[in-house]
Amino acid sequence: MRVTLTKAEYKMCDHVATARVRNNRKQGRPNMQVDKSKTNYAITLHGVCGEQAFCKRYNLYWDVSTEVGDQDDPDCQFTIPAKADCRDRDGNTVDVKTTAWRKDGNTNLLVETRKQSHGIKRYALVIGPLDGTDDRGFDVVGVVCRDKVFRQANEFNNEKGNAYRVMKEQVNGR
């Protein structure tokens, strides 16, 4: 399903992405970006917009925290573990993975091998606009359970490193 972010939502995403990048560097967290052709900020903004689009699509609480540990705020009625982007209606943790439309059709769900130990229950695939466009529309493809992601048949290695790949057609819309 296509979800278009409003200008205000996009500005909020810009603010969250800027703060996350700044705080990660300030806290000495390593830059884990795989794609070196884009800036860390551009990749983070694209991912944050994907998180916002997914949560908007399913009317879920979106974790806009910008520093590690923000999720543990005792005054907040929602608790989202640090590695998750949100919880679905059943309480499962969700990590939203955002990719851009590509001419070669490689718009599949990619989950880095290191994320296998994070305990996330579901992974969501969101496909965003190509770089350099003013399009704020994102296609929320759906979600897949972790046991369908971390299978030997899904192991994938390309020039960017080891990952698990779930073909877009295998990601279930909800």
PAZAPA-4460 file (N, C-alpha, C; in steps of 0.05 Angstrom, whole numbers, plus 32768, in hexadecimal, padded with zeros to 4 digits):
% residues 174
    n_x    n_y    n_z   ca_x   ca_y   ca_z    c_x    c_y    c_z   seq   type   mol
   8011   7FE8   8000   8000   8000   8000   8012   8019   8000     1      M     A
   800A   802C   7FF0   8019   8045   7FED   8012   8058   8004     2      R     A
   8027   8062   8011   8023   8076   8027   8033   808E   8020     3      V     A
   8027   80A5   801F   8035   80BE   8019   8037   80CE   8033     4      T     A
   8050   80D6   8039   8054   80E6   8051   804E   8103   804B     5      L     A
   8041   8111   805E   803C   812D   805A   8056   813C   805D     6      T     A
   8056   8156   8056   806E   8166   805A   8075   8167   8077     7      K     A
   8062   8169   8089   8068   816B   80A6   8074   8150   80AF     8      A     A
   8069   813A   80A6   8074   8120   80AE   8091   811D   80A4     9      E     A
   8095   8126   808B   80B0   8124   8080   80C4   8136   8090    10      Y     A
   80BB   814E   8098   80CC   815F   80A9   80D2   8151   80C4    11      K     A
   80BF   8144   80CF   80C4   8135   80E8   80D8   811F   80E4    12      M     A
   80D6   8111   80CD   80E9   80FC   80C7   8105   8108   80C4    13      C     A
   8107   811F   80B7   8120   812D   80B4   812D   8133   80CF    14      D     A
   811C   813D   80E1   8126   8144   80FC   8130   812A   810A    15      H     A
   8120   8115   8109   8128   80FC   8117   8142   80F1   810B    16      V     A
   8144   80F0   80F0   815C   80E6   80E3   8174   80F6   80EA    17      A     A
   8172   8111   80EA   8188   8122   80F1   8191   811D   810D    18      T     A
   817E   811B   8120   8185   8116   813C   8191   80FA   8140    19      A     A
   8187   80E6   8132   8192   80CB   8135   81AF   80CA   812B    20      R     A
   81B4   80D6   8114   81D0   80D6   810A   81E2   80E4   811D    21      V     A
   81DA   80FC   8125   81EB   810C   8138   81F0   80FD   8152    22      R     A
   81DB   80F2   815D   81DE   80E4   8177   81EF   80CB   8175    23      N     A
   81EC   80BD   815F   81FC   80A4   815B   8219   80AB   815A    24      N     A
   8220   80C0   814C   823C   80C8   814A   8246   80D2   8165    25      R     A
   8236   80E2   8173   823D   80ED   818D   8242   80D7   81A1    26      K     A
   8233   80C1   81A0   8235   80AB   81B2   824A   8097   81AA    27      Q     A
   8257   809C   8193   826C   808A   818A   8262   8070   817D    28      G     A
   8248   806F   8176   823D   8057   816A   8248   8055   814D    29      R     A
   8250   803D   8145   825C   803A   812A   8247   803F   8114    30      P     A
   8251   8049   80FE   8240   804D   80E7   823D   8032   80D9    31      N     A
   8225   8026   80D9   8221   800C   80CE   8217   800C   80B1    32      M     A
   8217   8024   80A5   820C   8025   808A   821C   8014   8077    33      Q     A
   820E   8007   8065   821A   7FF5   8052   821E   8003   8038    34      V     A
   820B   8013   802F   820C   8021   8016   821D   803A   8019    35      D     A
   8235   803A   800E   8247   8050   8010   8243   8066   7FFB    36      K     A
   8230   8061   7FE9   822A   8075   7FD4   8218   808C   7FDE    37      S     A
   820D   8088   7FF6   81FB   809D   8001   8206   80A5   801C    38      K     A
   81FD   80BD   8025   8206   80C6   803F   81F6   80B6   8055    39      T     A
   8202   80B6   806C   81F5   80A9   8083   81DA   80B7   8089    40      N     A
   81D9   80D1   8087   81C0   80E0   808B   81AB   80D7   8076    41      Y     A
   81B2   80D5   805D   819F   80CE   8048   8193   80B2   804D    42      A     A
   81A4   80A0   8054   819B   8085   805A   8189   8084   8073    43      I     A
   8191   8093   8087   8181   8094   80A0   8166   80A1   809A    44      T     A
   8165   80B7   808B   814C   80C5   8085   813A   80B2   8075    45      L     A
   8144   80A4   8062   8134   8091   8052   8128   807C   8065    46      H     A
   8138   8071   8077   812E   805D   808A   8119   8068   809D    47      G     A
   811E   8080   80A7   810B   808C   80BA   80F1   8092   80AC    48      V     A
   80F1   809B   8093   80D9   809F   8084   80CA   8085   8080    49      C     A
   80D9   806F   807B   80CC   8055   8078   80BF   804C   8092    50      G     A
   80CC   8051   80A9   80C0   804B   80C3   80A6   805A   80C6    51      E     A
   80A7   8074   80C1   808F   8085   80C3   8078   807C   80B1    52      Q     A
   807F   8075   8098   806B   806B   8085   805E   8051   808F    53      A     A
   806E   803F   8098   8064   8025   80A2   8051   802A   80BA    54      F     A
   8059   803A   80CD   8049   803F   80E4   802F   804E   80DD    55      C     A
   8031   8061   80CA   801A   806F   80C1   8006   805C   80B3    56      K     A
   8010   804A   80A3   7FFF   8036   8095   7FEF   8025   80A8    57      R     A
   7FFC   801C   80BE   7FEE   800A   80D1   7FE5   8018   80EB    58      Y     A
   7FE7   8033   80EB   7FDF   8042   8103   7FEC   8038   811C    59      N     A
   8007   8036   811B   8017   802D   8132   8027   8043   813D    60      L     A
   802F   8040   8157   8040   8053   8164   805C   8051   8159    61      Y     A
   8067   8066   814F   8082   8067   8143   8096   8070   8157    62      W     A
   80AC   8061   815A   80C1   8068   816D   80D2   807E   8160    63      D     A
   80CF   8096   816A   80DF   80AD   815F   80F7   80B4   8170    64      V     A
   80FE   80A1   8182   8115   80A7   8193   812E   80AB   8182    65      S     A
   813F   80BB   818C   8157   80C2   817D   8171   80BA   818C    66      T     A
   816F   80B1   81A4   8187   80A9   81B3   8182   808D   81BF    67      E     A
   8198   807E   81C0   8196   8063   81CC   818D   8067   81E9    68      V     A
   8179   8058   81F2   816F   8059   820D   8155   8069   820F    69      G     A
   814E   8079   81FB   8136   8089   81FB   811D   8077   81FE    70      D     A
   811F   805E   81F3   8109   804C   81F3   8101   8043   820F    71      Q     A
   8113   8046   8223   810F   803C   823E   8102   8051   8250    72      D     A
   80F6   8065   8245   80EA   807B   8254   80D3   8070   8265    73      D     A
   80D4   8071   8280   80BF   8066   8290   80A5   8076   828E    74      P     A
   80A5   808E   8284   808D   809E   8281   807E   8098   8268    75      D     A
   8089   8087   8257   807D   8081   823D   806D   8067   8240    76      C     A
   8054   8068   8236   8043   8050   8238   804B   803B   8224    77      Q     A
   805A   8042   8210   8063   802F   81FB   8080   8028   8200    78      F     A
   8087   800F   8200   80A2   8007   8202   80AA   7FF9   81E9    79      T     A
   80BF   8003   81DC   80C9   7FF7   81C3   80E6   7FF2   81C7    80      I     A
   80EF   7FD9   81C5   810B   7FD3   81C9   811D   7FE3   81B5    81      P     A
   8136   7FE7   81BD   8148   7FF9   81AE   814B   7FF0   8191    82      A     A
   814A   7FD7   818B   814F   7FCD   816F   8136   7FCE   815E    83      K     A
   811F   7FD3   8169   8106   7FD3   815A   80FD   7FF0   8152    84      A     A
   80ED   7FF1   813D   80E2   800B   8135   80C6   8010   8140    85      D     A
   80B8   7FFA   8145   809D   7FFC   814F   8094   7FE1   8159    86      C     A
   807C   7FE0   8163   806E   7FC6   816A   8055   7FC5   8159    87      R     A
   804E   7FAD   8150   8035   7FAA   8141   801E   7FA7   8155    88      D     A
   8006   7FA4   814B   7FEE   7FA3   815C   7FEE   7F8B   816F    89      R     A
   7FFE   7F76   8168   8000   7F5E   8179   8016   7F60   818D    90      D     A
   8024   7F77   818D   803A   7F7B   81A0   8056   7F72   8196    91      G     A
   8057   7F68   817D   8070   7F5E   8172   8082   7F76   816A    92      N     A
   809C   7F73   816F   80AF   7F88   8167   80B3   7F86   8149    93      T     A
   80B5   7F9E   813C   80B8   7FA0   811F   80D0   7FB1   8119    94      V     A
   80E1   7FA7   8107   80F7   7FB7   80FC   80F0   7FBD   80DF    95      D     A
   80ED   7FD7   80D9   80E5   7FDF   80BE   80FE   7FE2   80AD    96      V     A
   80FE   7FD4   8096   8115   7FD6   8084   810B   7FE5   806B    97      K     A
   8118   7FFA   8064   8110   800B   804D   8125   8009   8037    98      T     A
   811B   8005   801F   812D   8005   8008   8121   8018   7FF3    99      T     A
   8130   801F   7FDF   8126   8030   7FCA   811F   801F   7FB2   100      A     A
   810C   8029   7FA2   8106   801C   7F89   811F   801C   7F78   101      W     A
   8124   8005   7F6B   813C   8002   7F5B   8134   7FF8   7F3F   102      R     A
   8142   8001   7F2C   813C   7FF9   7F10   8141   7FDB   7F0C   103      K     A
   8154   7FD0   7F1B   815A   7FB3   7F18   8146   7FA1   7F27   104      D     A
   8133   7FAD   7F35   811E   7F9E   7F43   8127   7F93   7F5E   105      G     A
   813F   7F99   7F67   8148   7F8F   7F81   813D   7FA0   7F98   106      N     A
   8123   7F9C   7F9D   8116   7FAA   7FB2   810B   7F96   7FC7   107      T     A
   811D   7F84   7FCF   8116   7F6F   7FE1   811D   7F77   7FFE   108      N     A
   8113   7F67   8011   8119   7F6C   802D   8135   7F61   8033   109      L     A
   8147   7F72   803C   8162   7F6A   8043   8166   7F70   8061   110      L     A
   816E   7F5B   8070   8173   7F5E   808C   8190   7F55   8092   111      V     A
   81A0   7F66   809D   81BC   7F60   80A2   81BE   7F48   80B6   112      E     A
   81D3   7F38   80B2   81D7   7F20   80C2   81D9   7F27   80E0   113      T     A
   81E5   7F3E   80E6   81E8   7F45   8103   81CE   7F49   8111   114      R     A
   81B8   7F4E   8102   819E   7F53   810E   8190   7F3A   8118   115      K     A
   819C   7F23   8112   8190   7F09   811A   818E   7F07   8138   116      Q     A
   81A0   7F14   8147   81A1   7F12   8164   8190   7F28   8171   117      S     A
   8183   7F39   8162   8175   7F50   816E   815A   7F49   817A   118      H     A
   814F   7F32   8174   8136   7F2A   8180   811D   7F37   8174   119      G     A
   8120   7F43   815D   8109   7F4F   8150   80F6   7F39   8146   120      I     A
   80DC   7F3C   8149   80C9   7F28   8141   80C0   7F29   8124   121      K     A
   80BF   7F42   8119   80B6   7F46   80FE   80C7   7F5B   80F0   122      R     A
   80C9   7F57   80D6   80D7   7F6B   80C5   80C4   7F75   80B0   123      Y     A
   80C4   7F8F   80AC   80B2   7F9B   8098   80C2   7FA5   8080   124      A     A
   80B6   7FA3   8069   80C3   7FAE   8051   80B3   7FC6   8047   125      L     A
   80C1   7FDC   8044   80B6   7FF5   8039   80C8   7FFE   8022   126      V     A
   80BC   8005   800C   80CC   800E   7FF5   80C6   802B   7FF0   127      I     A
   80DC   803B   7FF1   80DA   8057   7FEF   80E1   8062   7FD3   128      G     A
   80DF   807C   7FD0   80E4   8088   7FB6   8102   8087   7FAF   129      P     A
   8107   808B   7F96   8123   808D   7F8C   812F   80A6   7F97   130      L     A
   8149   80A6   7F9B   8157   80BE   7FA3   8154   80D4   7F8E   131      D     A
   8154   80EC   7F98   8153   8103   7F86   8138   810B   7F7D   132      G     A
   8123   80FE   7F88   8108   8106   7F80   80FB   8114   7F98   133      T     A
   80E5   8122   7F92   80D6   8130   7FA8   80C0   811E   7FB2   134      D     A
   80BE   8106   7FA8   80A9   80F3   7FB0   80AC   80EC   7FCD   135      D     A
   8096   80EE   7FDC   8096   80E6   7FF8   8085   80CD   7FFC   136      R     A
   8080   80BE   7FE6   8070   80A6   7FE8   8080   808D   7FED   137      G     A
   8076   807C   7FFE   8083   8063   8006   806F   804C   8002   138      F     A
   8079   8036   7FF8   8068   801E   7FF5   806E   800B   800C   139      D     A
   805A   8007   801D   805C   7FF5   8033   8054   7FD9   8028   140      V     A
   8068   7FC8   8025   8064   7FAE   8019   8058   7F9B   802D   141      V     A
   8062   7F9A   8045   8057   7F88   805A   806C   7F7F   806D   142      G     A
   8066   7F69   807C   8078   7F60   8091   807D   7F42   808D   143      V     A
   8093   7F39   809A   809A   7F1D   809A   80A5   7F16   80B5   144      V     A
   809E   7EFE   80BF   80A8   7EF5   80D9   80C6   7EEE   80D8   145      C     A
   80D3   7EF2   80EE   80F0   7EED   80F0   80F8   7ED1   80E7   146      R     A
   80E7   7EBD   80ED   80EE   7EA1   80E6   80EE   7E9D   80C7   147      D     A
   80E0   7EAF   80B9   80E1   7EAD   809C   80F8   7EBD   8090   148      K     A
   8104   7ECF   80A0   811A   7EDE   8097   8134   7ECF   809A   149      V     A
   8139   7EC5   80B2   8153   7EB9   80B9   8153   7E9B   80B3   150      F     A
   8151   7E96   8099   8153   7E7A   808F   816C   7E78   807E   151      R     A
   8178   7E61   807D   8190   7E5C   806E   818B   7E63   8050   152      Q     A
   8173   7E5C   8046   816D   7E61   802A   816D   7E7F   8023   153      A     A
   816A   7E90   8037   8169   7EAD   8033   8184   7EBB   8036   154      N     A
   8199   7EAB   803D   81B3   7EB8   8041   81BC   7EC4   8026   155      E     A
   81C7   7EDB   8028   81CD   7EEB   8010   81E7   7EFA   8015   156      F     A
   81F8   7EFA   8001   8212   7F09   8003   8216   7F18   7FEA   157      N     A
   8218   7F32   7FED   821F   7F42   7FD5   8236   7F55   7FDD   158      N     A
   823B   7F68   7FCC   8252   7F7A   7FD1   824F   7F8A   7FEA   159      E     A
   8237   7F8B   7FF5   8232   7F9B   800D   8234   7F8A   8027   160      K     A
   8237   7F70   8025   823A   7F5F   803D   8225   7F49   803F   161      G     A
   8226   7F3C   8055   8214   7F25   805A   81F9   7F2F   8065   162      N     A
   81E4   7F22   805B   81C9   7F29   8063   81B7   7F12   805E   163      A     A
   819E   7F15   8066   8189   7F03   805F   8176   7F12   804D   164      Y     A
   816E   7F05   8037   815D   7F12   8024   8142   7F03   8021   165      R     A
   812D   7F12   8024   8112   7F07   8020   8107   7F15   8007   166      V     A
   80FF   7F06   7FF3   80F5   7F12   7FDB   80DB   7F22   7FE1   167      M     A
   80D8   7F38   7FD3   80C1   7F49   7FD8   80A6   7F3A   7FD6   168      K     A
   80A5   7F27   7FC4   808C   7F17   7FC1   8085   7F06   7FD9   169      E     A
   8099   7F00   7FEA   8095   7EEF   8001   808E   7F00   801A   170      Q     A
   808F   7F1A   8018   8088   7F2B   802E   806A   7F2F   802E   171      V     A
   805D   7F29   8044   8040   7F29   8045   8035   7F45   804C   172      N     A
   8023   7F4E   803C   8014   7F67   8043   8001   7F60   8059   173      G     A
   7FFB   7F73   806A   7FE8   7F6E   8080   7FCE   7F7C   807B   174      R     A
***
